[in-house]
Amino acid sequence: MADLPPSQLPTELQYTIEHEWLAAGTPSTIGITSVAAEALGDIVYLELPAVGETVTAGTVVGEIESTKSVSELFSPVTGTVAEVNTAAVDDPALVNADPYGAGWLLKIDVSETGPLLTAEEYAAHTSG
């Protein structure tokens, strides 16, 4: 993974060691980091859980297929899927182009969070 200084990460977000980000709120928005998007290369397919599905923190909830590989998507939280970004499903390149904006993946009504990192902690994790 590429090194990413903390100043280039949105500090209002929380992160996982599996390279997902979480925006606080109700529901909470989830996506993959720019580090993950860059490492994957051109993303060509997203498999995401259905609205209403219950997800558990730390478990696989989908797949991200790129021209380089297929990667699992882990949920950073436990809760119920409230919304899926159908624009990103229809055009997975949105995840590469704007991973913290238009390329978000899921919104989840959170009942419990898993282990999360600050931007500074995530930057330290990716620099190792």
C-alpha positions in Angstrom: 0.0 0.0 0.0 1.1 3.5 -0.7 2.1 5.9 2.1 -0.4 8.6 2.7 0.3 11.5 5.0 -2.5 12.1 7.6 -3.0 15.6 6.0 -4.4 13.9 2.9 -6.9 11.9 4.7 -10.3 13.4 5.7 -9.8 13.8 9.5 -13.6 13.8 10.1 -13.7 10.1 9.1 -12.7 7.0 10.9 -10.9 4.1 9.3 -10.3 0.3 9.5 -7.2 -1.7 9.0 -9.0 -3.3 6.0 -9.0 0.2 4.3 -12.7 1.1 4.8 -13.8 4.5 6.0 -16.8 5.5 8.1 -18.5 8.8 8.4 -20.4 9.3 11.6 -24.1 10.0 11.3 -27.4 8.3 11.1 -27.1 6.3 9.0 -23.3 6.1 8.8 -21.7 6.2 5.3 -19.1 3.7 4.4 -16.6 3.5 1.6 -13.0 2.4 0.8 -10.0 4.6 1.2 -8.1 6.3 -1.6 -5.2 4.0 -0.6 -7.3 0.9 -1.3 -8.8 2.4 -4.5 -5.3 3.2 -5.8 -4.0 -0.2 -4.9 -6.9 -2.0 -6.6 -6.5 -0.1 -9.8 -9.5 0.3 -12.1 -12.6 -0.9 -10.3 -14.9 -2.7 -12.7 -17.6 -4.4 -10.5 -19.1 -4.0 -7.0 -21.1 -6.6 -5.1 -22.8 -5.0 -2.1 -25.4 -6.2 0.4 -29.0 -5.5 -0.1 -30.9 -2.7 1.6 -32.4 -4.2 4.8 -29.6 -6.8 5.2 -28.0 -7.1 8.6 -24.2 -6.8 8.6 -21.7 -7.5 11.4 -18.5 -5.5 12.1 -15.4 -7.2 10.8 -17.2 -9.6 8.4 -17.2 -9.7 4.7 -20.2 -7.8 3.2 -19.3 -7.6 -0.5 -16.6 -7.8 -3.1 -14.8 -5.2 -5.2 -13.5 -6.4 -8.5 -10.8 -4.5 -10.3 -8.6 -5.1 -13.4 -5.9 -6.3 -10.9 -7.9 -8.5 -8.4 -11.0 -9.2 -6.5 -11.0 -7.9 -2.9 -13.4 -8.5 0.0 -15.3 -5.6 1.5 -15.5 -5.7 5.3 -18.1 -3.9 7.4 -16.6 -1.6 10.0 -19.9 -1.7 11.9 -22.8 -3.9 12.9 -26.2 -2.8 11.8 -28.7 -2.7 9.0 -28.0 -1.6 5.4 -30.1 1.5 4.9 -28.9 2.5 1.4 -26.6 1.2 -1.3 -24.9 3.6 -3.7 -26.5 2.4 -6.9 -24.6 5.1 -8.9 -21.4 3.4 -7.9 -22.8 0.0 -8.6 -23.7 1.2 -12.1 -20.4 3.0 -12.6 -17.7 1.5 -10.3 -15.2 4.0 -11.6 -16.8 6.5 -9.2 -14.9 4.7 -6.4 -11.6 5.4 -8.0 -12.5 8.9 -9.0 -14.0 10.1 -5.7 -13.6 7.5 -2.9 -14.6 9.9 -0.1 -17.5 11.5 -2.1 -19.5 10.2 -5.0 -17.8 6.8 -4.6 -19.3 5.9 -1.2 -20.6 2.4 -1.0 -23.2 1.9 1.8 -25.2 3.7 4.5 -25.8 1.6 7.6 -28.0 2.2 10.6 -25.3 1.4 13.2 -26.0 -0.7 16.3 -22.3 -1.2 17.2 -19.0 -0.2 15.8 -15.9 -2.4 15.3 -12.3 -1.3 15.9 -11.8 2.0 14.2 -8.7 4.2 13.6 -8.3 7.9 13.4 -6.8 9.4 10.2 -3.4 9.7 11.9 -3.6 6.0 13.1 -4.7 4.9 9.6 -1.8 6.8 8.0 0.6 5.1 10.4 -0.9 1.7 9.5 -0.5 2.3 5.8 3.1 3.6 6.0 4.4 0.3 7.5 
